[in-house]
Amino acid sequence: MKNIYKSLILLTATLAIQGNTLPDENRTTDAQNPTCPAQPNWTSYKEMVLTPVKTNGTTVLFAEGVVDLGLPERLKKALAANPEITEIWLRSPGGHARAGNEAGRIIREEGGALITRIPAGWTCFSACNFVFMGGRARIIEADGDFMVHMFTMTGDRNAINYSIEMGTDSTVELIGEVEQESALLATEDNDFLIRMGVSRKLLTDIMYKQKAVKTDGSDQSTRRCLTKAEALKYNVANVE
């Protein structure tokens, strides 16, 4: 019964709104992150805006902007108020990791057979990845970017410098807090991928191999955009 249900979901996805299947030959790439576009299209919204849109007789939910702490509750309300929504289209520069995980779980648990899609030219980065993975069927169009990085709990350089100035005890305490929080988030990410049916090797093969911050070496990359083959290999996208 479970396999039949999955087959029906995938069939629905293949019959869904047809998107772009050919890459843009004029697209420019980021010199420091050559697998990704030079100008990611993820909007400037400071919190994710959810907009139901009618297209070709189908209702699609545009989800655009930063993954903020209030997103899970707004998403739950939007899906309840618009039960005719069949797809969620995503573009986002990322945001709060745990809010992204929770939003993904809401899509999976309350959205039924919802399809998630990264349309051509749109970029879904960081916490947005986990929102996208909540879809039963997941589509990444040609030149739609599933962009990943290595999460970091030490992005605040001022906090690090202040800790060093305060002395050894303060620095050790900061390192301990970072290690603990990083371990918890890594465990949560592993659990999430298992529940969503995505290969955990996505973390070890791709995400965790990226540099968290730029270094002084020749390789300045901190981001990675999956190829179509990689997205299918790790079951990030499960519809071609």
Residue pairs with C-beta under 8 A, 6 or more apart in sequence:
6 136
8 113
9 113
9 136
9 137
10 137
10 238
10 239
12 86
12 113
12 115
12 137
13 115
13 137
13 139
13 239
14 239
16 58
16 86
16 87
16 115
16 117
16 137
16 139
17 55
17 56
17 58
17 60
17 87
19 117
19 119
19 120
19 139
19 141
19 144
20 119
20 120
20 121
20 141
20 142
20 143
20 144
21 141
21 142
22 142
23 142
23 143
24 120
24 121
24 142
24 143
27 37
27 143
28 37
28 38
28 39
29 35
29 36
29 37
29 38
30 36
30 37
30 38
30 223
31 38
32 214
32 220
32 221
32 222
33 221
33 222
33 223
33 224
33 225
34 221
35 223
35 224
35 225
35 227
36 123
36 145
36 147
36 223
36 224
36 225
37 123
37 143
37 145
37 225
40 93
40 123
40 125
40 145
40 147
41 91
41 121
41 122
41 123
42 64
42 65
42 91
42 92
42 93
42 122
42 123
42 124
42 125
42 128
43 49
43 64
43 65
43 91
43 92
43 93
44 65
45 64
45 65
45 66
46 65
46 66
46 68
47 65
47 66
47 68
47 70
47 71
48 63
48 64
48 65
48 66
48 67
48 68
48 71
48 74
48 92
48 95
49 62
49 63
49 64
49 65
50 61
50 62
50 63
50 74
50 75
50 78
51 61
51 62
51 64
52 59
52 60
52 61
52 62
52 78
52 82
52 85
53 59
53 60
53 61
53 62
54 60
58 86
58 87
59 82
59 84
59 85
59 86
60 85
60 86
60 87
60 88
60 89
61 78
61 79
61 82
61 85
61 87
61 88
61 89
62 89
63 75
63 88
63 89
63 90
63 91
63 92
63 131
64 90
64 91
64 92
65 92
65 93
66 92
66 93
66 94
66 95
67 92
67 94
67 95
67 96
67 99
67 100
67 103
67 126
67 127
67 128
67 131
68 95
68 96
68 99
69 96
69 99
70 99
71 95
71 96
71 99
71 100
71 103
71 131
72 99
72 102
72 103
72 106
75 103
75 106
75 107
76 106
76 110
78 85
79 85
79 106
79 107
79 110
79 111
79 114
80 110
85 111
85 114
86 113
86 114
86 115
87 114
87 115
87 116
87 117
88 107
88 111
88 114
88 115
88 116
88 117
88 131
88 135
89 116
89 117
89 118
89 119
89 122
90 116
90 117
90 118
90 122
90 124
90 128
90 131
90 132
91 118
91 119
91 122
91 123
91 124
91 128
92 123
92 124
92 125
92 126
92 127
92 128
92 131
93 123
93 125
93 126
93 128
94 100
94 125
94 126
94 127
94 128
95 126
95 127
95 128
96 127
97 126
97 127
97 130
97 151
97 185
98 185
98 188
99 127
100 126
100 127
100 128
100 129
100 130
100 131
101 127
101 130
101 188
101 189
101 192
103 130
103 131
103 134
104 130
104 131
104 132
104 133
104 134
104 192
104 196
105 134
105 192
105 195
106 134
107 114
107 116
107 131
107 134
107 135
108 134
108 135
108 136
108 195
108 196
111 134
111 135
111 136
112 136
113 136
113 137
114 134
114 135
114 136
115 135
115 136
115 137
115 138
115 139
115 239
116 131
116 132
116 133
116 134
116 135
116 137
116 138
116 139
117 135
117 138
117 139
117 140
117 141
117 144
118 124
118 132
118 139
118 140
118 141
118 144
118 145
118 146
119 141
119 144
120 141
120 142
120 143
120 144
121 143
121 144
122 144
122 145
123 144
123 145
123 147
124 131
124 132
124 144
124 145
124 146
124 147
125 145
125 147
125 148
125 149
125 223
126 147
126 148
126 149
126 151
129 146
129 147
129 148
129 236
130 189
130 192
132 138
132 146
132 236
133 192
133 193
133 196
133 198
133 236
134 196
137 238
137 239
138 236
138 237
138 238
138 239
139 237
139 239
140 146
140 226
140 228
140 231
140 236
140 237
142 228
145 225
146 225
146 226
146 231
146 236
146 237
147 223
147 224
147 225
148 202
148 206
148 207
148 210
148 223
148 224
148 225
148 226
149 207
149 210
149 212
149 222
149 223
149 224
150 207
150 208
150 209
150 210
150 211
150 212
150 222
151 182
151 185
151 207
151 212
152 212
152 213
153 177
153 178
153 181
153 182
153 185
154 160
154 178
154 212
154 213
155 213
159 174
160 174
163 170
163 171
163 173
163 174
164 170
164 171
186 203
189 203
190 200
190 203
193 199
193 200
193 202
193 203
194 200
197 235
197 238
198 234
198 235
198 236
199 233
199 234
199 235
201 234
202 234
202 236
205 234
206 224
206 226
206 230
206 234
207 224
210 221
210 222
210 223
210 224
211 219
211 221
211 222
212 222
213 222
214 220
214 222
226 234
226 236
228 237
228 240
230 236
231 237
232 238
232 240
